[in-house]
Amino acid sequence: MSLSLQEQLKKSGLIDEKKAKQLTRAKHKQEKIARKGKTPGVDLRKAELEQIKSEKAAKDRQLNQQKNAKAEQKAARAQIRQLIESNSIAKDGEQKFSFSDAGKIKHIWVSQTQIEQLSHGTIAIVNQPASQGKQHLLVPSAIAEKIAQRDEAIVVFKAEQTSVNEEDDPYADFQIPDDLTW
């Protein structure tokens, strides 16, 4: 069993019992003063520990922010999915409506009433990612605005809302043929 330095010095006769007690009292007194904070004793180990703690806290804050951002994105996607599922309008497919999606021309089959609603901006077309590709659905324009607040890329086609003002329409006298499609 190894002896402490103080005991070794006593055995060798370099210090006596009285001197050893003085040294321990002085050591305890310094520790007591340092605990009370009377002396600005800078301990390098404490400074290093504080620095490590602050770095760890900063890293933890950054990780928490990343986790919160992912959770917010996940919640927004769930809200979008719920808005689309609860407010989608059934497509009555007898006429083809063309629109552009990511630079490509896409088509959906809708009724004449739905084409008019699409052109007047009362309904909009949104993407719903499905297991195999994208699925295009019709939703009311108010719902499309809520979806666009969460993710603008989901809303594919939304015309400007126009009110039919027949008094100012210069082409009101000209009839459009029923069989005209383009």
Helices and strands as residue ranges (DSSP letters): H 5-12, H 17-36, H 44-87, E 95-101, E 104-110, H 112-120, E 123-129, E 134-140, H 141-150, G 152-154, E 155-157
